[in-house]
Amino acid sequence: MAVELRDVHQRFGRKRVLRGIDLSVEPGSSVVLTGANGAGKTTLLRVVATLLKPTSGTGSICGLPLGEGDRIREHVGYVSSRGTLYDDLTAAENLRFTARLMGARSSDQRIDGLLEEAGLARARDQRVRTYSTGMRRRLSLAALRLRPLDLVLMDEPYSGLDTEGMSMVDRMVGEFLHAGTTVILATHQAGEATRLATAGYLIEHGRLVPAGATD
Amino acid sequence: MALGSRVAAIVWKDLLIEVRTKASFHSMLFFAALVLFVFSFAIGPDTPLLKRIAAGLLWVAIIFTGILSLSRTYQAEEAGGGLEGLRMAPGDPRGIYLGKLAGNILLLLAMETILFPASAVLFQLEIARNALPLAGIAILGTIGFSVVGTFYAALTLNLRAREILLPLLLIPALVPPLLGAVNSTQLVLDGNPLGEAAVWVRLMVAYDVTFFVVCTWIFPVAVEE
């Protein structure tokens, strides 16, 4: 299994955010998580990304126990709803830094190729501070393509994107699936990804409700 | 992936942002100059007294300025969602600490290259003759401060009252290296050979090594959520 969670609970102080999550995701499949704000979508993605240690429960990601975050992150890419960009670096510098951090190839040719695909080639040397929300989102998503991944987690990938940007996300999801990468995305605007999804779940008050296979 | 290349990537990124914005360096420099001026005005034109306490004033200015810089250590990360981006990197999270630590040391040392000559002018100190031993003391003191400071800055990153908590936690922990730095600097400024300050230098070395090992070891726990 790409993701296997059993009875995962997450508390923040007295607030119970996840309540007994059981989730199994097959390798190469695509899962869409929907739910109201504060339902627990981001928390669940952060648990899977090993950024958050669950209060209780067990599981494995890409065949490795949840506790082995250092090794799990070699296989997992995560783009948060805010993205992780540095305002005072250019788009190319942001990608180059992420590549070096992740141990990926960071040649000018590779960086330029990714910026071209994201429609940001002309803004290559502009500081990210000057970017619109949509451009920032595109750049964050482009960073996912820097290295081969077994599991991709996207939190609100359509947020702030125009139609062209949304098509880019859909295209990326399709390409990841074609390459055998598992994709889990949390979104309000399911778009094309819903059609590509092999399973959908609704998160309500920290509980996972299967929305039925959509394939 | 090699820990060294991740550390280098973080240092490159932090220094590039600093060179481009000069956000920390300028504010650090002005603040340090202000502290030195306030002390010298408060004490008055009593040159022998100023010379006697110059080392203490200098290191107080360095520590206060360093705390100002530490609170900005993780600021660039915060804008993009905290340490998440750095923590998503595969491998040992200690690379984050080592990268931030190296950046803090370099920034503080750069500031000290201006602060030491400035205090020599202000307090009429003879530092040119003792440049080498003073540089050694500055490096040891700066490492000690940054090792503990970078760790506590990460520890208090997600706390609401971190601006208060950081100095509250940090200053008591800095008593040994501060004692070592002030006493050894004063001995050297008074014209004594560095050998007379050996006990203070040894204290700083022991502190730097011990806390470097401890802070590096437990850093993953400090940033774990």
Interface residues (C-beta under 8 A of the other chain):
Chain A: R46 A49 L51 L52 K53 D70 R71 R73 E74 V76 G77 Y78 S80 R82 G83 T84 L85 Y86 D87 D88 L89 E93 F97 T98 R100 L101 M102 G103
Chain B: M1 A2 S5 R6 A8 A9 I10 W12 K13 L16 I17 R20 T21 A76 A79 G80 G81 E84 G85 L86 R87 M88 A89 P90 G91 D92 P93 E224 E225
